[in-house]
C-alpha cells in the first residue's frame, strides 16, 4: 500500500539580511522537502525590502512561530536571537542557527534542549562537520582551524564602506570580518563545542605562506600544551579553507599514500565554507532526527571579550560593539578575564567610564540595557 505523501516542513526564517535572503532563494526550489512560509524581522515591517518570493514578513513572534515547524535563526543579533530561541523552545520547534555570535554568548544556556544546533555554512558548523567525518575515519584532532586571508585590527571606515558596497554585505559584517572579531568568536565557539581550548588569549593566528605551514605551527603549540586547540592561520589568497590537524594510529606510509603527509601530524582540509548554501544540510539532519551538529559545553571556559579600538569618552552610547569602529572582540579564557564584557552583549549600552585604546571593557565600565541576556550569561558562565 502506498504511503501518503509527507508534507514539506514549514520553515520560518528569522532575519532579513544577506544570509536570510540567500537561504530563502535556495530553499524555494526544494518545495518537496521545505516550504519557507514566513520571515521574522526586528525592524518595522514597512522598512523591510520585499524578500524573495514576496513571502509574508512579520514582527509578531507569536504569528511567526504559529506558522512554522522549524526556525532558522540567522539575524546576526544576540539579544534578538535569544528572544526568538526562548519562544521557539517553549513552542517546541526545531531550531537551526547560523549565528555564531548568539551561540558563543548564550548557547550554553540552551544546550539541554535537544532540537537546537548551529548549522554548517559558517566556519564553526563546517569545522564540526569535518570533525564528525574525520572521527569516523579514526582521526584524532590536535588543531581545529580556519584560514583567514586578511586582518586589520583598526580598519578605516572608508575601506569598510568600499568593501561593504562591493560585496553586497552589511558594513558591520565586513568590519567584523576585517578586524578579527568574527574569527575570534568562531574559533572560541569551535573550542567550546568540540572539546578544545585556545592556546592564548587573542589566539595565535600565525602568518604563513601556506595553510600547511600554519597548521603544523599550531600543531606544535598544541603538542606543547598537551591540549586540542582552536585557532586560525593567516594565509593570503585563500578561499576560507577549514582544516583539522590530527594524529592517526595507522602506519604513516598509508596516510602518505593518500597525500596526507608522512609525519606525526596530518592535515585534513576543506577548501571552502559556503554560508547559506550549506544550511539545508543541517536542516535535513535535524528533520531526520539525527541530533545537533554542535552542542555547547555545559560550563563554558572561554569568552570573547570587548576591546576598545580607540579612545572613547564617558557617556558614549553604544548600539552594537561587534562590527563597529569603536570595539573589537578577542577570545579569552574566563579565568583570565572574569570581568570582561562579552562583545555579543554590548548591544544598546552606555559607557560609564572613558576607555583607552586596547583596554578590555569590564562590567563596571558600562550600563547594559539587555538585562535578560546579561543575566542569562552570568548564570551560565560565572
CORLIN-V413309 format. One record per pair of residues at least 12 apart in sequence whose C-alpha atoms are under 8 Angstrom apart, sorted by sequence separation. I is the first residue (numbers start at 1). J is the second residue. D is the distance in whole Angstrom. If there is no record, write none. Layout:
I_J_D + I_J_D
//
This chain:
24_36_7 + 45_57_7 + 206_218_8 + 352_364_7 + 353_365_5 + 45_58_6 + 218_231_8 + 329_342_8 + 352_365_5 + 353_366_7 + 45_59_7 + 160_174_6 + 204_218_8 + 312_326_8 + 329_343_6 + 351_365_6 + 352_366_5 + 44_59_7 + 103_118_7 + 160_175_6 + 306_321_8 + 328_343_8 + 351_366_4 + 352_367_6 + 39_55_7 + 41_57_7 + 43_59_7 + 309_325_7 + 310_326_6 + 350_366_6 + 351_367_6 + 38_55_6 + 39_56_6 + 40_57_6 + 41_58_6 + 42_59_6 + 71_88_7 + 127_144_7 + 247_264_6 + 248_265_8 + 309_326_5 + 310_327_8 + 349_366_7 + 350_367_5 + 37_55_7 + 38_56_5 + 39_57_5 + 40_58_5 + 41_59_5 + 100_118_7 + 127_145_8 + 184_202_7 + 215_233_7 + 247_265_5 + 248_266_8 + 308_326_6 + 309_327_5 + 349_367_5 + 350_368_7 + 36_55_8 + 37_56_7 + 38_57_6 + 39_58_6 + 40_59_6 + 97_116_8 + 99_118_7 + 184_203_7 + 214_233_5 + 246_265_5 + 247_266_6 + 308_327_5 + 309_328_7 + 349_368_5 + 38_58_7 + 40_60_7 + 82_102_7 + 95_115_6 + 96_116_6 + 97_117_6 + 98_118_6 + 155_175_7 + 214_234_8 + 245_265_6 + 246_266_5 + 307_327_5 + 308_328_7 + 340_360_6 + 341_361_6 + 348_368_7 + 349_369_6 + 40_61_7 + 81_102_7 + 94_115_5 + 95_116_5 + 96_117_5 + 97_118_5 + 98_119_6 + 214_235_8 + 245_266_6 + 246_267_6 + 306_327_6 + 307_328_5 + 322_343_6 + 340_361_6 + 341_362_5 + 347_368_8 + 348_369_6 + 349_370_8 + 71_93_7 + 73_95_7 + 76_98_8 + 77_99_8 + 93_115_7 + 94_116_6 + 95_117_7 + 96_118_6 + 97_119_6 + 98_120_8 + 199_221_7 + 211_233_7 + 245_267_5 + 246_268_8 + 306_328_6 + 307_329_6 + 321_343_6 + 322_344_7 + 340_362_5 + 341_363_6 + 346_368_7 + 347_369_8 + 348_370_7 + 8_31_7 + 11_34_7 + 13_36_7 + 16_39_7 + 61_84_7 + 65_88_7 + 70_93_6 + 71_94_6 + 72_95_6 + 73_96_6 + 74_97_6 + 76_99_5 + 78_101_6 + 79_102_8 + 96_119_6 + 98_121_7 + 123_146_7 + 155_178_7 + 199_222_7 + 244_267_6 + 245_268_6 + 306_329_5 + 307_330_7 + 321_344_8 + 339_362_5 + 340_363_6 + 347_370_7 + 8_32_6 + 9_33_6 + 10_34_6 + 11_35_6 + 12_36_6 + 15_39_7 + 16_40_8 + 40_64_6 + 69_93_6 + 70_94_5 + 71_95_5 + 72_96_5 + 73_97_5 + 74_98_5 + 75_99_7 + 76_100_8 + 77_101_7 + 78_102_4 + 82_106_8 + 89_113_7 + 98_122_7 + 100_124_8 + 155_179_7 + 211_235_6 + 243_267_7 + 244_268_5 + 305_329_6 + 306_330_7 + 322_346_8 + 339_363_6 + 7_32_7 + 8_33_4 + 9_34_5 + 10_35_5 + 11_36_5 + 12_37_6 + 13_38_7 + 14_39_6 + 15_40_6 + 16_41_6 + 39_64_7 + 69_94_7 + 70_95_6 + 71_96_6 + 72_97_6 + 73_98_6 + 74_99_6 + 76_101_7 + 77_102_7 + 153_178_7 + 154_179_6 + 208_233_7 + 210_235_6 + 243_268_6 + 244_269_6 + 304_329_6 + 305_330_5 + 321_346_6 + 345_370_7 + 7_33_8 + 8_34_5 + 9_35_6 + 10_36_6 + 11_37_6 + 12_38_5 + 13_39_5 + 14_40_5 + 15_41_6 + 38_64_6 + 65_91_7 + 70_96_8 + 72_98_8 + 73_99_7 + 76_102_7 + 152_178_6 + 153_179_4 + 199_225_8 + 205_231_6 + 206_232_7 + 207_233_6 + 208_234_6 + 209_235_6 + 219_245_7 + 243_269_4 + 304_330_5 + 305_331_6 + 320_346_6 + 321_347_7 + 8_35_6 + 10_37_6 + 11_38_7 + 12_39_6 + 13_40_6 + 14_41_6 + 15_42_8 + 25_52_6 + 78_105_7 + 151_178_5 + 152_179_5 + 153_180_7 + 204_231_7 + 205_232_5 + 206_233_5 + 207_234_5 + 208_235_6 + 209_236_8 + 242_269_6 + 243_270_6 + 304_331_4 + 305_332_7 + 319_346_8 + 320_347_4 + 12_40_7 + 24_52_7 + 25_53_8 + 78_106_8 + 150_178_7 + 151_179_6 + 152_180_7 + 203_231_6 + 204_232_7 + 205_233_5 + 206_234_6 + 207_235_6 + 215_243_8 + 241_269_7 + 242_270_5 + 303_331_6 + 304_332_6 + 318_346_7 + 319_347_5 + 320_348_6 + 345_373_7 + 38_67_7 + 151_180_6 + 203_232_8 + 205_234_6 + 215_244_8 + 216_245_7 + 241_270_6 + 242_271_6 + 302_331_7 + 303_332_5 + 318_347_7 + 319_348_4 + 345_374_7 + 21_51_6 + 37_67_7 + 38_68_7 + 197_227_7 + 199_229_6 + 215_245_6 + 241_271_4 + 242_272_7 + 302_332_6 + 303_333_6 + 318_348_5 + 319_349_7 + 21_52_7 + 37_68_7 + 196_227_7 + 197_228_6 + 198_229_5 + 199_230_8 + 240_271_7 + 241_272_5 + 242_273_7 + 302_333_5 + 303_334_6 + 317_348_7 + 318_349_5 + 16_48_8 + 196_228_5 + 197_229_5 + 198_230_6 + 199_231_8 + 239_271_6 + 240_272_5 + 241_273_7 + 301_333_6 + 302_334_5 + 305_337_8 + 317_349_6 + 318_350_6 + 195_228_8 + 196_229_5 + 197_230_6 + 198_231_7 + 239_272_6 + 240_273_6 + 301_334_6 + 317_350_4 + 318_351_8 + 196_230_6 + 301_335_8 + 306_340_7 + 316_350_6 + 317_351_7 + 16_51_7 + 305_340_5 + 306_341_6 + 315_350_6 + 316_351_5 + 305_341_5 + 306_342_6 + 315_351_5 + 305_342_4 + 306_343_5 + 314_351_5 + 315_352_6 + 42_80_7 + 191_229_7 + 304_342_5 + 305_343_5 + 313_351_8 + 314_352_6 + 315_353_7 + 191_230_5 + 303_342_6 + 304_343_6 + 314_353_5 + 315_354_8 + 190_230_7 + 304_344_8 + 313_353_7 + 314_354_4 + 313_354_4 + 314_355_8 + 145_187_7 + 188_230_7 + 312_354_6 + 313_355_7 + 144_187_8 + 187_230_6 + 311_354_8 + 312_355_5 + 187_231_6 + 311_355_6 + 312_356_7 + 338_382_8 + 187_232_8 + 310_355_8 + 311_356_5 + 312_357_8 + 144_190_7 + 219_265_7 + 310_356_6 + 311_357_5 + 144_191_8 + 308_355_7 + 310_357_4 + 308_356_7 + 309_357_5 + 310_358_7 + 183_232_8 + 216_265_7 + 308_357_5 + 309_358_6 + 307_357_8 + 308_358_5 + 307_358_6 + 308_359_5 + 12_64_7 + 215_267_7 + 307_359_6 + 308_360_7 + 12_65_7 + 307_360_5 + 308_361_7 + 20_74_6 + 306_360_6 + 307_361_6 + 12_67_7 + 19_74_7 + 20_75_8 + 212_267_7 + 305_360_7 + 306_361_5 + 12_68_5 + 305_361_7 + 10_67_7 + 11_68_5 + 12_69_8 + 14_71_7 + 10_68_5 + 11_69_6 + 12_70_6 + 13_71_6 + 14_72_6 + 15_73_7 + 17_75_7 + 9_68_8 + 10_69_5 + 11_70_5 + 12_71_5 + 13_72_5 + 14_73_5 + 15_74_6 + 16_75_7 + 9_69_6 + 10_70_6 + 11_71_6 + 12_72_6 + 13_73_6 + 14_74_6 + 15_75_4 + 9_70_7 + 11_72_7 + 13_74_7 + 14_75_6 + 15_76_8 + 124_186_6 + 128_190_7 + 123_186_7 + 124_187_7 + 127_190_8 + 147_211_7 + 124_189_7 + 124_190_5 + 128_194_7 + 145_215_7 + 143_215_8 + 143_218_7 + 143_219_6 + 142_219_6 + 143_222_7 + 142_222_7 + 300_380_8 + 301_381_8 + 104_185_7 + 142_223_8 + 299_380_7 + 300_381_6 + 104_186_8 + 299_381_6 + 151_234_8 + 101_185_7 + 104_188_7 + 144_228_8 + 148_232_7 + 150_234_7 + 100_185_7 + 101_186_8 + 104_189_5 + 142_227_7 + 143_228_6 + 144_229_6 + 145_230_6 + 146_231_7 + 147_232_6 + 148_233_6 + 149_234_6 + 150_235_8 + 100_186_6 + 103_189_7 + 142_228_5 + 143_229_5 + 144_230_5 + 145_231_5 + 146_232_5 + 147_233_5 + 148_234_5 + 149_235_5 + 150_236_7 + 141_228_7 + 142_229_7 + 143_230_6 + 144_231_6 + 145_232_5 + 146_233_6 + 147_234_6 + 148_235_6 + 149_236_4 + 143_231_7 + 145_233_7 + 147_235_6 + 148_236_7 + 149_237_6 + 100_189_7 + 149_238_6 + 148_238_7 + 149_239_8 + 147_238_7 + 149_240_8 + 147_239_8 + 148_240_6 + 147_240_5 + 146_240_7 + 147_241_5 + 146_241_6 + 147_242_6 + 146_242_4 + 147_243_8 + 145_242_6 + 146_243_6 + 145_243_5 + 144_243_6 + 145_244_6 + 144_244_5 + 145_245_8 + 194_294_8 + 143_244_6 + 144_245_7 + 193_294_6 + 142_244_7 + 143_245_5 + 193_295_5 + 195_297_8 + 141_244_6 + 142_245_6 + 143_246_7 + 193_296_5 + 141_245_6 + 142_246_5 + 192_296_6 + 193_297_6 + 141_246_4 + 142_247_7 + 192_297_6 + 197_302_8 + 140_246_5 + 141_247_6 + 139_246_6 + 140_247_5 + 189_296_8 + 139_247_6 + 140_248_6 + 192_300_7 + 139_248_5 + 192_301_7 + 138_248_7 + 192_302_7 + 138_249_8 + 130_243_8 + 131_244_7 + 130_244_8 + 188_302_7 + 127_242_6 + 188_303_7 + 126_242_8 + 127_243_7 + 188_304_7 + 127_244_8 + 123_242_7 + 185_304_6 + 184_304_7 + 203_330_8 + 202_330_5 + 203_331_7 + 201_330_7 + 202_331_5 + 201_331_6 + 202_332_6 + 201_332_5 + 200_332_7 + 201_333_7 + 198_332_8 + 198_333_8 + 130_270_8 + 181_322_7 + 181_323_7 + 188_331_6 + 185_329_7 + 184_329_7 + 185_330_8 + 176_322_6 + 177_323_8 + 184_330_6 + 185_331_7 + 126_273_7 + 176_323_4 + 181_328_6 + 182_329_8 + 184_331_5 + 175_323_5 + 176_324_7 + 180_328_7 + 181_329_5 + 174_323_7 + 175_324_7 + 179_328_7 + 180_329_7 + 181_330_6 + 18_168_8 + 123_273_7 + 172_322_7 + 173_323_6 + 175_325_8 + 180_330_8 + 18_169_6 + 122_273_6 + 172_323_4 + 18_170_8 + 121_273_6 + 122_274_7 + 171_323_7 + 172_324_6 + 176_328_7 + 121_274_5 + 122_275_5 + 121_275_4 + 120_275_8 + 121_276_6 + 154_309_6 + 121_277_7 + 153_309_8 + 121_278_5 + 120_278_5 + 121_279_6 + 119_278_8 + 120_279_6 + 119_279_6 + 120_281_7 + 120_282_6 + 119_282_5 + 119_283_8 + 129_293_7 + 128_293_7 + 128_294_7 + 125_293_7 + 157_325_7 + 125_294_7 + 156_325_8 + 155_325_8 + 115_286_7 + 154_325_7 + 118_292_8 + 119_293_7 + 117_292_5 + 118_293_7 + 119_294_8 + 153_328_8 + 115_291_7 + 116_292_6 + 117_293_6 + 118_294_6 + 114_291_7 + 115_292_7 + 117_294_6 + 114_292_7 + 117_295_7 + 98_279_8 + 111_295_6 + 111_296_6 + 96_282_7 + 111_297_7 + 96_283_7 + 111_298_7 + 108_296_5 + 107_296_6 + 108_297_6 + 109_298_8 + 108_298_6 + 108_299_7 + 94_286_7 + 108_300_7 + 94_287_8 + 103_296_8 + 105_303_7 + 104_303_8 + 105_304_8 + 104_304_8 + 105_342_7 + 105_344_6 + 105_345_7 + 102_344_7 + 101_344_6 + 26_277_7 + 23_276_5 + 27_280_8 + 22_276_6 + 23_277_7 + 22_277_8 + 19_275_7 + 20_276_8 + 23_279_8 + 19_276_6 + 78_344_6 + 79_345_7 + 78_345_7 + 106_373_8 + 109_376_7 + 79_347_8 + 109_377_8 + 106_376_7 + 106_377_6 + 109_380_6 + 105_377_7 + 108_380_7 + 79_370_7 + 82_373_7 + 79_373_6
//
